Amino acid sequence: MLPLCSFCKKIRDDKGYWEQIDVYIYKYLQADISHGICPECAKEHYPDIDVDDD
């Protein structure tokens, strides 16, 4: 189980340090992260931009 902050979404590691989720994933899974905006957040934060995939 991963402790995840409800507000900022940082993850607490085994030593008690809080890290951004993308840093944590890279450190422990060696996976690169690509950032994007989901449709719900796009509508909320960028209501004037049409981001539909159609």
N, C-alpha and C positions, 0 to 999 in steps of 0.2 A: 504494500500500500504506500502511495506517495502523498505526503502532506502538502496540500495545495492551498495557497492563500485565496480566500473567497473574493478579495478585492483586486489585488494586482496580479494574481495567477502565478506568483513565484512558487517554486518548490523548495521545501526544506530538505537538505541532504542529511546523511547519517551523522555528520558532525554538528548539525544544528544551524548551518549557514543557509540563508535564503538566496536562491539563484533564479534568474529569469529562466523560464521553461525551455527556451531554445538553447541556452547555454548548457543547461542540465542534460538535455537530450543529446547534444553533441558530445559532451564529456563522457557520458555513460553508454551511449549507443553508437557513437561515431556516425551519426546521421546528420546530414546537412538539412537545414530548414529553409524553406522558401515561404516568404510572407505574402499574404493576400488579404482580401476582405470578403467575408461571406455576404450573401445577399441581404440578410437581416441587418447587419451592421452598416452595409452600404446605404440601405434605405434610411436608417436612423441618422447616420453621420454625414451622408452626402445625398440628401433627398432630391437635389436638382440634377443629378447625374443618372442616366439610365444605364444600369449595369446588368440588365437581363442577358442571359446567354443565348437567347433565341436569335 
